[in-house]
Amino acid sequence: AAPAGLLYLNTISQRLAAQAHPPAGKAVSGYLAAAQFNLHKVSVHPLSTSPDSAGYDSASIDLVASPRIDFHPVDVLLDRDGALIIVDTGGWYDLCCPSSGTDQRVALGGIYRLRGATMSQAESHSTDAWARTLIADPNREDVWQQIHDSLKSDSVDVRLSALNLISLYRHPGSRDAVRECLDRYAFGRDRDARTARLAAECLGRIGLQGPSAGGTDDYRELLRLIDAYPSDRSIQHAVILALMAGDQLDIVRAGLDQASIPVRSACGIALDQRQALREEDAQAICRLASSGDSRAANVAMDILQRHPQWADRAAPWLEDRFLHGSDSEIETLAPILARWSGQTSVQLLVQKWLGQATSLGAIQQQCLVQTLGSSTDRPLPKSWAEPLARWIGEVDSDHPLAEVVARLPLGEYGAMIAESLQQQIAKSDASVPRGWLVWSRGLPAGSTLPADRERVLVAQCLDGPSEVRKLALGTLQRIELTDRSAASELIRGLDRLGPLELPQALDGLLRGNDSAIDAEVLEKLATTDGVKSLNIDRTIGLL
């Protein structure tokens, strides 16, 4: 459950601080107090940092917790004396959280003062005074000079506070000071990842300068920063946001061809978010997808899915990855192939692979099955129908293709696919119903089965094991019962079907034009409890 209220604390009491155990090599740099509405508690979270990481490690210490279900803290505030003010709404919020009112009829909340949890919170050096001054006059150059000087402070908290003010006001006169700060704390001997991350954010908010503007190149420095911290997600995120804010996107595009995988990934994300990727960038994104770096590959595959217009340029890469890629690489192709199924070049590739399916490896066949399974929300491409029908007729009865075929919108190709499905049904032992029911539920509506299969089908609908019963009822929704004895047996057993199963059985019984069957069904429904759950208009429409 997400916290309802958060409060940053510089210090907490020594008793609580003693419970904080930062990871080796890291130090506690502050605390978050969190009001946790749904967990019925207020917690304190020590934040541990090191100069080598721009992120935080966090632990959890329960400060106030209650077993009472109507204790719902929504905020935590700091009073001047260091006491914490806890706001509890009680059980009033029962619109979307019914449990809020279950403890008692009227569950009053309250406002509580908690002493002893914190130490007096000293004013944050001189930055509070700077902030108050800038609110009144944001152009006070003497204050900005003090802020620039503080970027050289030995205190990381002072540097971060100064950078936050520069970022907030997007002060253009701070550019040189921020660049100097970035160079010192990103690449110099005083490396500090948090300072470097915030300096990168500041540059993006002030406005990046490229080489054409003279002087230093902000873009190049930001890409160097990613190289300096290749595994730091916080820094990468700050750099990506800064690149997205820039207006010289050709410089970012050039980063797609750099040797550094994290740099290429960051540039790809920035361009994609700016909707600035071009068709000629397709090969660079494909190379990133094949880089061997799992994080960068995931980024590239996500980008590729959103650009089906690249299909022609990416087709050679798709074919090479499908035929020669590792198992994990082949598995990731299915979402792209499905998303791009409207593109002619992809349709031709999948058509070829479907025609060769039985000679392909298991992982390639699985990819084709997943591609078909991800395409159930769109019409089956015409070029896929014939090779798919052949593949259905050739596979073993337990092939996972059966699951997908039952969900495909076959449309005008239903008759072609049905012929192959009937082949699968015919070569399966009628006395082992699961082997052919997995295929029969994929038959187009109105199909028929041999009389002996219909009788087995009805028996499984009424008395089969749960899994087989589900398959049988799924088949009954698709076919028309033509064997009179099987239909009569099913009618007699209608009262044994559940409310969700009854409509499926009626689909098979009433799909034909046999008035005698219709009459028997209506007579039986009059004494069947489950009839109350039927859609009357739909049922009448079947008669």
C-alpha positions in Angstrom: 0.0 0.0 0.0 1.4 3.4 -1.0 2.0 5.8 2.0 -0.7 8.5 2.4 1.8 11.1 3.8 5.6 11.4 3.8 7.9 13.7 5.8 11.7 14.0 5.5 13.6 14.3 8.7 17.3 15.2 9.1 17.5 13.4 12.5 15.6 11.1 14.7 16.0 10.1 18.4 19.1 8.2 19.3 16.9 5.3 20.5 15.4 4.9 17.0 18.6 5.7 15.2 20.2 2.8 16.9 17.8 0.5 15.1 19.1 1.7 11.7 21.7 -0.7 10.2 22.9 0.7 6.9 24.6 -1.7 4.4 28.4 -1.9 4.5 30.0 1.1 3.0 26.9 3.3 3.3 25.9 5.9 5.8 22.5 7.2 6.9 21.8 10.6 5.3 18.3 11.2 6.6 14.9 9.6 7.3 11.4 9.4 5.9 8.4 9.2 8.2 5.5 7.6 6.4 1.8 7.5 7.3 0.5 4.2 6.0 -3.3 4.3 5.7 -4.0 0.7 4.8 -1.3 -0.8 7.1 -2.6 1.0 10.2 0.8 2.4 11.2 3.4 5.2 10.9 6.9 4.0 10.0 10.3 5.6 9.8 12.7 4.7 7.0 16.5 5.4 7.3 17.9 6.4 3.9 21.4 5.1 3.3 23.7 6.5 0.6 27.3 6.3 -0.6 29.3 8.5 -3.0 29.2 5.8 -5.6 25.4 5.7 -6.0 22.8 8.4 -6.7 20.0 6.2 -5.2 19.1 5.2 -1.7 18.9 2.0 0.3 16.0 2.0 2.8 15.0 0.0 5.9 11.7 0.2 7.8 11.1 0.8 11.5 7.6 0.8 13.0 7.0 4.0 14.9 3.3 3.7 15.7 1.2 0.6 14.9 -2.3 -0.5 15.9 -4.2 -3.7 15.5 -7.4 -1.6 15.4 -8.7 -1.7 11.8 -10.1 1.8 12.0 -6.7 3.4 12.7 -5.9 5.1 9.4 -3.1 7.6 9.5 -3.1 9.9 6.5 -0.3 12.4 7.3 2.6 13.1 9.5 3.9 16.6 10.3 6.8 18.1 12.2 6.2 20.6 15.0 8.7 23.3 16.0 9.8 21.4 19.1 10.6 18.2 17.1 7.4 16.4 18.0 5.6 14.5 15.3 1.9 15.3 14.6 0.0 12.3 13.3 -3.4 12.8 11.6 -5.7 9.8 11.8 -9.0 9.9 9.9 -10.6 6.9 11.7 -13.2 4.9 9.8 -15.0 7.6 7.8 -13.6 6.5 4.5 -16.0 3.7 3.6 -16.9 4.6 0.0 -14.0 2.6 -1.5 -12.6 1.0 1.7 -15.5 -0.8 3.4 -13.2 -2.2 6.1 -12.8 1.3 7.4 -16.2 1.0 9.2 -16.1 -2.5 10.4 -14.6 -2.0 13.9 -17.5 0.1 15.3 -20.5 2.1 14.1 -18.7 5.4 14.6 -14.9 5.2 14.4 -13.5 8.6 15.3 -10.1 9.6 14.2 -7.8 12.1 15.9 -4.7 14.2 15.8 -1.9 12.9 18.0 1.4 14.5 19.2 4.3 12.1 19.5 7.3 13.3 21.5 10.7 11.8 21.7 10.8 10.3 18.2 12.9 13.1 16.7 15.5 15.5 17.8 15.0 19.2 17.2 15.3 19.7 13.5 18.0 22.4 12.9 17.4 24.8 10.1 19.1 23.6 6.9 22.2 25.8 7.0 21.8 29.0 5.0 19.7 27.5 2.2 16.4 28.2 4.0 17.3 31.9 4.1 18.2 31.8 0.4 14.9 30.3 -0.4 12.9 32.9 1.5 14.9 35.7 -0.2 14.3 34.3 -3.7 10.6 34.0 -3.1 10.6 37.8 -2.6 13.1 38.6 -5.3 14.3 35.8 -7.6 16.8 38.1 -9.3 19.0 38.7 -6.2 22.5 38.2 -7.8 24.2 38.3 -4.5 22.1 35.4 -3.3 22.8 33.5 -6.5 26.5 34.0 -6.0 26.3 32.5 -2.6 24.4 29.6 -4.0 27.1 29.1 -6.7 29.8 29.3 -4.0 28.0 26.6 -2.0 28.3 24.2 -4.9 31.9 23.8 -3.7 30.9 23.0 -0.2 32.3 19.9 1.5 28.7 19.1 2.7 26.7 17.1 0.2 23.5 18.4 1.8 24.5 22.0 1.2 25.4 21.1 -2.5 22.1 19.3 -3.0 20.1 22.2 -1.5 21.8 24.7 -3.7 21.3 22.6 -6.8 17.6 22.1 -5.9 17.2 25.9 -5.8 18.9 26.3 -9.2 16.7 23.6 -10.6 13.5 25.1 -9.2 14.2 28.5 -10.6 15.9 27.3 -13.8 18.4 30.1 -13.3 20.3 30.6 -16.6 23.1 32.4 -14.9 24.0 29.3 -12.9 25.1 27.3 -16.0 28.9 27.6 -15.6 28.7 26.9 -11.8 26.6 23.8 -12.4 28.9 22.6 -15.2 31.9 23.0 -12.9 30.0 21.2 -10.2 29.2 18.3 -12.6 32.8 18.0 -13.8 34.1 17.9 -10.2 31.7 15.5 -8.6 31.0 13.2 -11.6 34.5 12.7 -13.0 37.0 14.3 -10.5 38.5 12.9 -7.3 35.6 14.2 -5.2 33.1 11.9 -7.0 29.6 12.0 -5.5 26.8 10.4 -7.4 24.0 12.3 -5.8 25.6 15.6 -6.6 26.3 14.5 -10.1 22.7 13.4 -10.7 21.2 16.6 -9.5 23.7 18.7 -11.5 22.6 16.8 -14.6 19.0 17.5 -13.8 19.8 21.2 -13.4 21.5 21.4 -16.8 18.4 19.9 -18.4 16.1 22.4 -16.7 18.3 25.4 -17.5 18.6 24.3 -21.1 21.3 22.2 -22.7 24.0 23.8 -24.9 25.5 21.9 -27.8 28.8 22.5 -29.6 27.2 24.9 -32.0 26.6 27.3 -29.1 30.3 27.6 -28.4 32.1 26.6 -25.3 31.5 23.2 -23.7 29.1 20.6 -25.0 26.4 19.7 -22.4 25.2 16.7 -24.4 28.7 15.1 -24.5 29.1 15.7 -20.7 25.8 14.0 -19.9 26.6 11.0 -22.0 30.0 10.8 -20.3 28.1 10.8 -17.0 26.2 7.6 -18.0 29.5 6.0 -18.9 31.0 6.9 -15.5 28.0 5.3 -13.7 26.8 2.6 -16.2 24.7 0.7 -13.6 23.2 3.7 -11.7 19.5 3.9 -12.7 19.0 7.2 -10.9 21.7 8.9 -12.9 20.5 7.4 -16.2 17.0 8.6 -15.5 18.2 12.2 -14.8 20.3 12.2 -18.0 17.4 10.9 -20.1 15.1 13.6 -18.8 17.8 16.2 -19.5 18.3 14.9 -23.1 14.5 14.9 -23.6 14.4 18.6 -22.7 17.2 19.5 -25.2 16.5 20.8 -28.7 19.5 19.4 -30.5 18.2 15.9 -31.1 20.7 15.1 -33.8 23.4 15.0 -31.2 21.3 12.5 -29.2 20.7 10.5 -32.4 24.4 10.2 -32.9 24.6 8.5 -29.5 22.7 5.5 -30.9 25.9 4.5 -32.6 28.3 4.9 -29.7 30.1 1.9 -28.3 28.6 2.3 -24.8 25.5 0.2 -24.5 24.0 2.3 -21.6 24.6 5.5 -23.7 22.8 3.9 -26.7 20.0 2.8 -24.5 19.5 6.3 -22.9 19.6 8.0 -26.3 17.0 5.6 -27.7 14.7 6.2 -24.7 15.1 10.0 -25.0 14.4 10.0 -28.8 11.5 7.6 -28.4 9.9 9.7 -25.7 10.3 12.8 -27.9 8.7 10.9 -30.8 11.8 11.8 -32.7 13.0 8.4 -33.9 13.2 8.0 -37.7 12.9 5.0 -39.9 16.6 5.0 -40.5 17.2 4.5 -36.8 15.6 1.1 -37.0 18.9 -0.8 -37.5 20.5 1.0 -34.5 17.6 -0.1 -32.3 17.8 -3.6 -33.7 21.5 -3.7 -32.8 20.7 -2.6 -29.3 18.2 -5.4 -29.0 20.9 -7.8 -29.9 23.6 -6.2 -27.6 23.5 -9.0 -25.0 22.7 -6.5 -22.3 19.3 -7.6 -20.9 18.2 -4.2 -19.7 19.2 -2.5 -23.0 17.6 -5.3 -25.0 14.3 -4.8 -23.2 14.4 -1.1 -23.9 15.0 -1.8 -27.6 12.3 -4.4 -27.9 9.8 -2.0 -26.3 10.7 0.7 -28.7 10.5 -1.7 -31.7 6.9 -2.8 -30.7 5.8 0.8 -31.0 7.2 1.3 -34.6 5.5 -1.3 -36.9 6.4 1.1 -39.8 10.0 -0.1 -39.4 9.0 -3.7 -40.5 10.7 -3.6 -43.9 14.0 -2.3 -42.5 13.9 -4.7 -39.6 12.8 -7.8 -41.5 16.4 -9.2 -42.1 17.1 -8.8 -38.3 13.8 -10.5 -37.4 14.6 -13.5 -39.6 18.2 -13.8 -38.4 17.0 -13.6 -34.7 14.2 -16.2 -35.3 16.5 -18.7 -37.0 19.8 -18.2 -35.2 19.1 -16.4 -31.9 19.3 -17.8 -28.5 16.2 -19.3 -26.9 15.6 -16.1 -24.8 16.1 -13.9 -27.9 13.6 -16.0 -29.9 11.0 -15.8 -27.1 11.0 -12.0 -27.1 10.0 -11.9 -30.8 6.4 -12.9 -30.4 5.0 -9.6 -29.2 6.7 -7.7 -32.1 5.5 -10.2 -34.7 2.0 -10.0 -33.4 2.0 -6.2 -33.2 3.5 -5.9 -36.7 1.2 -8.6 -38.2 -0.5 -6.0 -40.4 2.8 -5.3 -42.2 3.4 -7.2 -45.4 7.0 -8.0 -44.8 6.1 -9.6 -41.4 3.2 -11.5 -42.8 5.5 -13.0 -45.4 8.0 -14.1 -42.8 5.5 -15.7 -40.6 3.8 -17.4 -43.6 7.2 -18.9 -44.5 7.8 -20.1 -40.9 4.4 -21.5 -40.5 5.0 -23.5 -43.7 8.2 -24.9 -42.2 6.9 -25.2 -38.7 7.2 -29.0 -38.3 10.9 -28.8 -39.2 11.7 -26.0 -36.8 13.0 -26.4 -33.3 10.7 -26.4 -30.3 11.6 -22.8 -29.3 10.7 -21.5 -32.8 7.4 -23.4 -32.8 6.7 -21.9 -29.3 7.4 -18.4 -30.7 4.9 -19.0 -33.6 2.3 -20.2 -31.1 2.8 -17.1 -29.0 2.6 -14.9 -32.0 -0.7 -16.4 -33.0 -1.9 -16.2 -29.4 -1.0 -12.5 -29.3 -2.9 -11.9 -32.5 -6.3 -13.0 -31.3 -7.6 -9.4 -31.2 -7.2 -8.9 -35.0 -8.2 -10.8 -38.1 -6.0 -13.7 -39.1 -3.8 -12.5 -42.1 -4.9 -14.3 -45.3 -1.4 -15.6 -46.0 -1.2 -17.4 -42.7 -4.4 -19.4 -43.1 -3.2 -22.2 -45.4 0.2 -23.0 -43.8 -1.5 -22.8 -40.4 -4.1 -25.3 -41.5 -1.4 -27.7 -42.7 0.5 -27.3 -39.4 -2.6 -28.1 -37.4 -3.1 -31.3 -39.3 0.5 -32.4 -38.8 1.2 -31.8 -35.1 0.6 -34.2 -32.2 -2.7 -34.0 -30.3 -1.1 -32.4 -27.2 0.6 -29.6 -29.1 0.1 -26.1 -27.5 -1.2 -24.9 -30.8 -4.6 -26.3 -29.9 -5.0 -23.8 -27.1 -4.4 -20.9 -29.4 -6.6 -22.1 -32.3 -9.6 -22.1 -30.0 -9.1 -18.3 -29.5 -8.3 -17.2 -33.1 -10.9 -15.2 -35.0 -10.8 -17.4 -38.1 -13.4 -15.4 -40.1 -13.5 -16.4 -43.8 -10.8 -19.1 -43.3 -12.9 -21.1 -40.8 -13.8 -23.8 -43.3 -10.1 -24.3 -44.2 -9.0 -24.5 -40.6 -12.0 -26.7 -39.7 -10.9 -29.4 -42.1 -7.6 -29.7 -40.3 -9.2 -29.7 -36.9 -11.5 -32.5 -38.0 -8.4 -34.5 -39.1 -7.0 -34.0 -35.6 -10.3 -35.2 -34.0 -10.5 -38.2 -36.3 -7.0 -39.5 -35.6 -7.5 -39.3 -31.8 -9.0 -42.1 -29.8 -12.7 -41.3 -29.1 -12.4 -43.1 -25.7 -9.7 -40.6 -24.6 -11.7 -37.4 -24.9 -9.2 -34.9 -23.8 -7.0 -35.7 -26.8 -9.6 -34.5 -29.3 -11.6 -32.0 -27.2 -8.7 -29.6 -27.1 -9.0 -29.3 -30.8 -12.8 -29.6 -31.3 -13.4 -26.4 -29.2 -11.7 -24.5 -32.0 -14.2 -25.5 -34.6 -16.2 -22.7 -36.3 -19.7 -22.2 -34.9 -22.3 -24.6 -36.4 -19.8 -27.5 -37.1 -20.7 -31.1 -36.5 -19.1 -34.1 -35.0 -19.6 -37.8 -35.8 -22.4 -39.4 -33.7 -20.1 -41.5 -31.5 -18.1 -38.3 -30.6 -21.3 -36.4 -29.8 -22.3 -39.1 -27.3 -18.9 -39.0 -25.6 -19.0 -35.2 -25.7 -22.4 -35.1 -23.8 -21.2 -37.7 -21.3 -18.1 -35.5 -20.5 -20.3 -32.3 -20.3 -22.4 -34.0 -17.6 -20.0 -36.3 -15.7 -16.4 -35.6 -16.9 -13.5 -34.4 -14.7 -13.4 -30.7 -14.2 -10.7 -30.0 -16.9 -12.3 -32.3 -19.5 -15.8 -31.0 -18.7 -14.6 -27.5 -19.4 -13.2 -28.5 -22.8 -16.4 -30.4 -23.6 -18.7 -27.4 -22.8 -16.4 -25.2 -24.9 -16.9 -27.6 -27.8 -20.6 -27.6 -27.2 -20.7 -23.9 -27.7 -19.3 -24.3 -31.2 -21.1 -27.3 -32.6 -24.6 -28.3 -33.5 -25.8 -31.5 -31.9 -27.2 -33.7 -34.6 -27.4 -37.1 -32.8 -30.9 -37.2 -31.3 -30.0 -39.6 -28.5 -27.0 -37.4 -27.5 -29.3 -34.4 -27.5 -31.9 -36.1 -25.4 -29.3 -37.2 -22.9 -28.1 -33.7 -22.5 -31.6 -32.3 -22.1 -32.3 -34.8 -19.3 -29.1 -33.6 -17.5 -29.6 -29.9 -17.8 -30.4 -29.6 -14.1 -27.0 -31.0 -13.3 -25.2 -28.0 -15.0 -24.1 -24.9 -13.2 -25.4 -21.4 -14.0 -22.4 -20.6 -16.2 -22.5 -24.0 -17.9 -26.2 -24.0 -18.8 -25.9 -21.3 -21.6 -23.0 -23.3 -23.2 -25.2 -26.4 -23.3 -28.1 -24.5 -24.8 -25.9 -23.2 -27.6 -25.3 -26.8 -28.8 -28.9 -27.9 -28.3 -30.7 -25.0 -29.9 -28.3 -24.1 -32.8 -30.2 -26.4 -35.2 -33.8 -26.1 -36.5 -35.4 -29.1 -34.7 -38.7 -27.9 -33.2 -39.0 -31.1 -31.2 -35.7 -30.5 -29.5 -36.7 -26.9 -28.8 -39.9 -28.2 -27.1 -38.0 -30.7 -25.0 -35.6 -28.0 -23.9 -38.3 -25.6 -22.9 -40.1 -28.3 -20.9 -36.9 -29.2 -19.0 -36.0 -25.5 -18.3 -39.3 -25.1 -16.5 -38.0 -27.3 -13.7 -34.3 -26.3 -13.9 -33.1 -24.0 -11.1 -30.3 -22.5 -13.2 -32.8 -21.0 -15.7 -32.9 -17.8 -13.5 -29.4 -16.9 -14.6 -30.1 -17.1 -18.4 -30.3 -14.2 -20.7 -33.9 -14.6 -21.8 -33.7 -12.6 -25.0 -30.6 -14.5 -26.1 -32.2 -17.9 -25.3 -35.4 -17.0 -27.2 -33.3 -15.9 -30.1 -31.8 -19.5 -30.3 -35.2 -21.1 -30.6 
